[in-house]
Structure formats: C-alpha cells, structure tokens
Amino acid sequence: TSPPPTTTSSSSKETSTKFQKHMDRLRLKVEETKYSKLTGNLQDQRQDDDITAKSMTFAASVGLNMIVAPLSFGCFMYFFA
C-alpha cells in the first residue's frame, strides 16, 4: 500500500537538492544586499577625491608658475635689455 522506497528516497533527494540550491541562492542574495548597502556610499567619496586631486593639481601649477614666471622674465630682461 505504501510506495516503493526507491522512488520516495530519490524524490526526497531531489526535493532536498532543490531546497538546498534555493537556500544557497537566498543566502547569496542576502549577502549581495548587505554588501551593496555597505559599499553604496563609496562612489560619492571617489568623486570628492577627484575634485580634491584637481584642486591640488591647480594649486601646484599656480605655485610652479610663481617660481618659473619671474625666472623667465628675469632671463628675458637680462638678454634683451
């Protein structure tokens, strides 16, 4: 009256395997959600770093021009005056 044991064990193994795969997918999804929450605000900081680097580059070029321009002008005056 009961079904053969081989069919039950194979179907229970199938069900168990499907359930395990489903649980693995859910764990990965939860992990991905946690990771994206943790790293979601990092892009804004990267843009701030780019702005900081640009302003530092500008400041360095102004400083370099403050040194080079008087030297260039002095050489010009020396040779052509």
DRENKOLSE-119542 format. One record per atom (N, C-alpha, C): residue in one letter; x, y, z negated; atom name; chain; residue number from 1. Coordinates in pm, whole numbers. Atoms other than C-alpha are relative to their C-alpha. Last residue first. Example, Ala and Ser with C-alpha at 12.3 -4.5 7.8 and 13.67 -1.06 7.14 Angstrom:
REM residues 2
[r S, [-82, -119, 6], N, A, 2]
[r S, [1367, -106, -714], CA, A, 2]
[r S, [-77, 109, -73], C, A, 2]
[r A, [89, -119, 0], N, A, 1]
[r A, [1230, -450, -780], CA, A, 1]
[r A, [90, 120, 0], C, A, 1]
This chain:
REM residues 81
[r A, [4, -136, 51], N, A, 81]
[r A, [6754, 9494, 2206], CA, A, 81]
[r A, [131, 72, 25], C, A, 81]
[r F, [54, -98, -95], N, A, 80]
[r F, [6709, 9190, 2425], CA, A, 80]
[r F, [-4, 142, -53], C, A, 80]
[r F, [-50, 13, -136], N, A, 79]
[r F, [6922, 8921, 2262], CA, A, 79]
[r F, [-45, 113, 92], C, A, 79]
[r Y, [-147, 5, -5], N, A, 78]
[r Y, [6886, 9014, 1895], CA, A, 78]
[r Y, [50, 1, 144], C, A, 78]
[r M, [-53, -134, 24], N, A, 77]
[r M, [6523, 9124, 1924], CA, A, 77]
[r M, [152, 1, 12], C, A, 77]
[r F, [39, -86, -111], N, A, 76]
[r F, [6422, 8794, 2084], CA, A, 76]
[r F, [58, 139, -16], C, A, 76]
[r C, [-86, 38, -114], N, A, 75]
[r C, [6619, 8593, 1829], CA, A, 75]
[r C, [-32, 88, 121], C, A, 75]
[r G, [-137, -46, 29], N, A, 74]
[r G, [6448, 8785, 1547], CA, A, 74]
[r G, [95, -33, 112], C, A, 74]
[r F, [-1, -144, -24], N, A, 73]
[r F, [6105, 8732, 1705], CA, A, 73]
[r F, [139, 58, -26], C, A, 73]
[r S, [10, -23, -144], N, A, 72]
[r S, [6167, 8360, 1728], CA, A, 72]
[r S, [8, 148, 31], C, A, 72]
[r L, [-127, 42, -60], N, A, 71]
[r L, [6287, 8345, 1369], CA, A, 71]
[r L, [1, 26, 150], C, A, 71]
[r P, [-103, -103, 26], N, A, 70]
[r P, [5992, 8555, 1252], CA, A, 70]
[r P, [136, -38, 58], C, A, 70]
[r A, [26, -127, -69], N, A, 69]
[r A, [5750, 8322, 1437], CA, A, 69]
[r A, [104, 107, -33], C, A, 69]
[r V, [-53, -1, -137], N, A, 68]
[r V, [5905, 7991, 1324], CA, A, 68]
[r V, [-16, 137, 66], C, A, 68]
[r I, [-145, 16, -1], N, A, 67]
[r I, [5860, 8024, 947], CA, A, 67]
[r I, [56, 22, 141], C, A, 67]
[r M, [-56, -107, 82], N, A, 66]
[r M, [5508, 8166, 930], CA, A, 66]
[r M, [152, -8, -4], C, A, 66]
[r N, [-4, -123, -80], N, A, 65]
[r N, [5419, 7940, 1223], CA, A, 65]
[r N, [56, 118, -79], C, A, 65]
[r L, [-111, 15, -96], N, A, 64]
[r L, [5515, 7636, 1015], CA, A, 64]
[r L, [13, 125, 87], C, A, 64]
[r G, [-126, -13, 73], N, A, 63]
[r G, [5290, 7752, 733], CA, A, 63]
[r G, [120, -10, 92], C, A, 63]
[r V, [-13, -142, 36], N, A, 62]
[r V, [5000, 7805, 972], CA, A, 62]
[r V, [131, 23, -73], C, A, 62]
[r S, [-37, -71, -122], N, A, 61]
[r S, [5058, 7458, 1121], CA, A, 61]
[r S, [13, 150, -27], C, A, 61]
[r A, [-141, 30, -34], N, A, 60]
[r A, [5068, 7301, 776], CA, A, 60]
[r A, [42, 77, 124], C, A, 60]
[r A, [-84, -72, 95], N, A, 59]
[r A, [4745, 7475, 672], CA, A, 59]
[r A, [148, -23, 31], C, A, 59]
[r F, [9, -142, -33], N, A, 58]
[r F, [4570, 7353, 989], CA, A, 58]
[r F, [92, 80, -92], C, A, 58]
[r T, [-75, -18, -125], N, A, 57]
[r T, [4690, 6997, 932], CA, A, 57]
[r T, [2, 147, 39], C, A, 57]
[r M, [-142, 9, 35], N, A, 56]
[r M, [4571, 7014, 572], CA, A, 56]
[r M, [87, 20, 123], C, A, 56]
[r S, [-36, -126, 65], N, A, 55]
[r S, [4231, 7140, 689], CA, A, 55]
[r S, [146, -1, -42], C, A, 55]
[r K, [-2, -108, -99], N, A, 54]
[r K, [4205, 6855, 938], CA, A, 54]
[r K, [42, 132, -65], C, A, 54]
[r A, [-121, 16, -82], N, A, 53]
[r A, [4307, 6597, 676], CA, A, 53]
[r A, [9, 111, 104], C, A, 53]
[r T, [-116, -38, 81], N, A, 52]
[r T, [4045, 6728, 434], CA, A, 52]
[r T, [128, -9, 81], C, A, 52]
[r I, [4, -146, 13], N, A, 51]
[r I, [3775, 6714, 701], CA, A, 51]
[r I, [121, 48, -80], C, A, 51]
[r D, [-35, -56, -130], N, A, 50]
[r D, [3873, 6357, 787], CA, A, 50]
[r D, [4, 152, -6], C, A, 50]
[r D, [-144, 15, -16], N, A, 49]
[r D, [3872, 6263, 418], CA, A, 49]
[r D, [45, 58, 133], C, A, 49]
[r D, [-62, -102, 83], N, A, 48]
[r D, [3521, 6404, 382], CA, A, 48]
[r D, [152, -5, 14], C, A, 48]
[r Q, [16, -126, -71], N, A, 47]
[r Q, [3410, 6190, 677], CA, A, 47]
[r Q, [63, 114, -80], C, A, 47]
[r R, [-95, 2, -110], N, A, 46]
[r R, [3559, 5883, 508], CA, A, 46]
[r R, [-10, 130, 79], C, A, 46]
[r Q, [-133, -34, 51], N, A, 45]
[r Q, [3376, 5970, 189], CA, A, 45]
[r Q, [102, 3, 111], C, A, 45]
[r D, [-1, -143, 29], N, A, 44]
[r D, [3043, 5973, 372], CA, A, 44]
[r D, [137, 44, -50], C, A, 44]
[r Q, [-14, -72, -127], N, A, 43]
[r Q, [3116, 5629, 519], CA, A, 43]
[r Q, [4, 150, -23], C, A, 43]
[r L, [-140, -19, -37], N, A, 42]
[r L, [3180, 5481, 175], CA, A, 42]
[r L, [18, 80, 128], C, A, 42]
[r N, [-40, -140, 12], N, A, 41]
[r N, [2826, 5537, 48], CA, A, 41]
[r N, [144, 25, 43], C, A, 41]
[r G, [80, -91, -82], N, A, 40]
[r G, [2679, 5210, 173], CA, A, 40]
[r G, [47, 143, -4], C, A, 40]
[r T, [-86, -68, -97], N, A, 39]
[r T, [2959, 4991, 37], CA, A, 39]
[r T, [-75, 102, 85], C, A, 39]
[r L, [-126, -46, 58], N, A, 38]
[r L, [2795, 4875, -284], CA, A, 38]
[r L, [80, 86, 97], C, A, 38]
[r K, [30, -102, 101], N, A, 37]
[r K, [2442, 4860, -143], CA, A, 37]
[r K, [129, 56, -59], C, A, 37]
[r S, [35, -122, -73], N, A, 36]
[r S, [2571, 4679, 168], CA, A, 36]
[r S, [-38, 112, -96], C, A, 36]
[r Y, [-120, -58, -60], N, A, 35]
[r Y, [2748, 4425, -51], CA, A, 35]
[r Y, [-32, 130, 72], C, A, 35]
[r K, [-81, -57, 108], N, A, 34]
[r K, [2440, 4360, -265], CA, A, 34]
[r K, [123, 71, 58], C, A, 34]
[r T, [71, -117, 50], N, A, 33]
[r T, [2226, 4312, 46], CA, A, 33]
[r T, [79, 69, -110], C, A, 33]
[r E, [-16, -105, -100], N, A, 32]
[r E, [2483, 4078, 202], CA, A, 32]
[r E, [-68, 129, -46], C, A, 32]
[r E, [-139, -46, 9], N, A, 31]
[r E, [2495, 3870, -115], CA, A, 31]
[r E, [25, 116, 96], C, A, 31]
[r V, [-11, -78, 124], N, A, 30]
[r V, [2115, 3848, -123], CA, A, 30]
[r V, [141, 57, -15], C, A, 30]
[r K, [75, -125, -21], N, A, 29]
[r K, [2110, 3740, 242], CA, A, 29]
[r K, [9, 89, -123], C, A, 29]
[r L, [-79, -87, -86], N, A, 28]
[r L, [2385, 3484, 184], CA, A, 28]
[r L, [-69, 134, 21], C, A, 28]
[r R, [-115, -48, 78], N, A, 27]
[r R, [2196, 3338, -111], CA, A, 27]
[r R, [85, 95, 83], C, A, 27]
[r L, [48, -100, 95], N, A, 26]
[r L, [1877, 3321, 96], CA, A, 26]
[r L, [113, 56, -84], C, A, 26]
[r R, [32, -121, -75], N, A, 25]
[r R, [2056, 3144, 380], CA, A, 25]
[r R, [-47, 112, -92], C, A, 25]
[r D, [-128, -60, -41], N, A, 24]
[r D, [2208, 2893, 137], CA, A, 24]
[r D, [-24, 131, 75], C, A, 24]
[r M, [-55, -66, 119], N, A, 23]
[r M, [1864, 2832, -17], CA, A, 23]
[r M, [134, 66, 32], C, A, 23]
[r H, [82, -117, 27], N, A, 22]
[r H, [1716, 2760, 326], CA, A, 22]
[r H, [56, 78, -119], C, A, 22]
[r K, [-36, -100, -102], N, A, 21]
[r K, [2002, 2525, 412], CA, A, 21]
[r K, [-75, 131, -24], C, A, 21]
[r Q, [-135, -47, 32], N, A, 20]
[r Q, [1947, 2340, 82], CA, A, 20]
[r Q, [45, 107, 99], C, A, 20]
[r F, [11, -89, 116], N, A, 19]
[r F, [1571, 2318, 142], CA, A, 19]
[r F, [137, 58, -35], C, A, 19]
[r K, [63, -124, -45], N, A, 18]
[r K, [1628, 2179, 491], CA, A, 18]
[r K, [-8, 101, -115], C, A, 18]
[r T, [-97, -69, -85], N, A, 17]
[r T, [1872, 1922, 355], CA, A, 17]
[r T, [-55, 134, 48], C, A, 17]
[r S, [-105, -51, 88], N, A, 16]
[r S, [1635, 1825, 73], CA, A, 16]
[r S, [103, 79, 80], C, A, 16]
[r T, [59, -112, 75], N, A, 15]
[r T, [1346, 1791, 315], CA, A, 15]
[r T, [105, 64, -89], C, A, 15]
[r E, [24, -107, -97], N, A, 14]
[r E, [1554, 1575, 546], CA, A, 14]
[r E, [-52, 124, -70], C, A, 14]
[r K, [-133, -53, -31], N, A, 13]
[r K, [1678, 1366, 253], CA, A, 13]
[r K, [-12, 117, 97], C, A, 13]
[r S, [-39, -79, 117], N, A, 12]
[r S, [1318, 1331, 135], CA, A, 12]
[r S, [140, 57, 20], C, A, 12]
[r S, [75, -125, -4], N, A, 11]
[r S, [1219, 1224, 486], CA, A, 11]
[r S, [36, 87, -119], C, A, 11]
[r S, [-51, -82, -111], N, A, 10]
[r S, [1501, 968, 497], CA, A, 10]
[r S, [-75, 132, 8], C, A, 10]
[r S, [-133, -51, 33], N, A, 9]
[r S, [1421, 839, 148], CA, A, 9]
[r S, [55, 87, 113], C, A, 9]
[r T, [10, -98, 108], N, A, 8]
[r T, [1050, 811, 218], CA, A, 8]
[r T, [136, 60, -30], C, A, 8]
[r T, [62, -120, -55], N, A, 7]
[r T, [1100, 638, 552], CA, A, 7]
[r T, [-6, 109, -105], C, A, 7]
[r T, [-97, -63, -90], N, A, 6]
[r T, [1346, 387, 405], CA, A, 6]
[r T, [-56, 130, 58], C, A, 6]
[r P, [-95, -89, 69], N, A, 5]
[r P, [1119, 314, 105], CA, A, 5]
[r P, [98, 71, 95], C, A, 5]
[r P, [-132, 64, 15], N, A, 4]
[r P, [832, 177, 316], CA, A, 4]
[r P, [102, 98, -60], C, A, 4]
[r P, [-80, -2, -122], N, A, 3]
[r P, [502, 349, 246], CA, A, 3]
[r P, [136, -65, -22], C, A, 3]
[r S, [-87, -118, -4], N, A, 2]
[r S, [292, 235, -52], CA, A, 2]
[r S, [84, -3, 127], C, A, 2]
[r T, [81, -120, 0], N, A, 1]
[r T, [0, 0, 0], CA, A, 1]
[r T, [85, 127, 0], C, A, 1]
